[in-house]
Amino acid sequence: MEYSRSELMPGVFLSHLRSDKFKTACMSVNLLTQLRRETAAMNALIPAVLRRGTTSYPNMEQLSRRLDELYGAAIEPVIRRVGEVHCFGFFASFPEPAFLPGGEALLGEMSALMAEMLLSPNTRGGLLLPQYVDSEKEKLLDLIRSAVNEKRSYAVQRCIEEMCCYEDFAVSRFGDVETAEAIHYKKLSRYYRELLRTCPVELFYCGRAKLSEVEETLRDAFSGLPRGEIDYDIGTEIRMNAVEAEPRYYEERMDVTQGKLVLGFRLGECMEEPDRAAIHVFNALYGSGATSRLFLNVREKLSLCYYANSAIVLRKGLMIVSSGVSFENFEPAKAEILAQLDAVRNGEITDEELTWARRAVASDLRAALDSQGDLEGYWLSQAIDGLDYGPTELAELAENVTKEDVMKIANSVELDLVYFLRGEDGEETDEEEETDDDDTQA
């Protein structure tokens, strides 16, 4: 795979990954802005509204018919937060010419269609259609409200909201109910037009087309993008230490049959010059996966929880430990989770544990090479961070992480907040036992 990066026009950047590995090509377009409570819901709503129709294809039925004509190509809205940068736009996939009758190339037509969806939506009097805005707003509100139904991910988000209550990262990528309810089609239209003028734009392509061809095609397709004064003042503020001298505690009661214990940590001083490979290996050894200390000791050996795992939010400098516990095991489980961290700090790490952790990280990174979606997400994050090394290089670094490197990370970590979601009456069963899937994105 050959990676290149270029600026196509003011504030519009292309990450190009040439590869013959896949039968499809993929592209994405992302507008970047600062994650803020007052605008997050509008950012999340815009791609869904734009996906409803364009000037040439004014409704979803006609858009779908056009994509079917392009051999089942797809364009879908995407909304992400990378640290405290809000990224939203479209992700497209389409067959490579080598696998189509007559070797038909779809790059130009797909680029034009994706650009039309972003720049030329179906409007009336220059305003987004109120029926499209209202319909998609209701879907967004349903999505936001439904977050509470999945208690495990809800508890993680609530921990982050309380831990980062003074920071932009507390805001969900979908916004909140209050700001979403206040969205009006006229307000959204003005805001959308302003974003087109001021947002940095990240384009991504992965496929067989050469860089020069992709640059020319995308530059032509997005030539109508209005460019004003680009707002490059976006980024993520990393807090090194806990907010208070002692860890904060937040408890919430709800009709649940299993407690959700979530511990929020700051990665601390290691984030001044982060050794990303070492941080990932530390996380794998401590709490991520079936060979981690949390899984083998807190869950399997001591049976203090139904699940326990750690996840790193690297771009914000956070580690989140999520576990499901019976209500009376709150204190024992919390104590053992912290004891396992102390053990890593003290170097109680076997050669076998370290080998497992290094292999797990390297394997996960190399697995990204088999997924265009993973590659797109990886290189978008790298572009935002100003980095240019690929998954293979990071995997090689992970394979050389030492015990001392892991201990250094562990000794930098500081507990900031403990969140506990417990039942309203104290009755419980183990009906909600869950598997070990990460809730947060590294």
Secondary structure, 3 states (H helix, E strand, C coil): CEEEEEEEECCEEEEEEECCCCCEEEEEEEEEEECCHHHHHHHHHHHHHHCCCECCCCCHHHHHHHHHHCCCCEEEEEEEEECCEEEEEEEEEEECHHHCHHHCCCHHHHHHHHHHHHHCECEECCEECHHHHHHHHHHHHHHHHHHHHCHHHHHHHHHHHHHCCCCHHHCCCCCCHHHHHCCCHHHHHHHHHHHHHHCCEEEEEEECCCHHHHHHHHHHHCCCCCCCCCCCCCCCCCCCCCCCCCCEEEEEEECCCCEEEEEEEECHHHHCCCCHHHHHHHHHHHCCCCCCHHHHHHHHHCCCCCEEEEEEEHHHCEEEEEEEECHHHHHHHHHHHHHHHHHHHCCCCCHHHHHHHHHHHHHHHHHHHHCHHHHHHHHHHHHHHCCCCCHHHHHHHHCCCCHHHHHHHHHHCEEEEEEEEEECCCCCCCCCCCCCCCCCCC
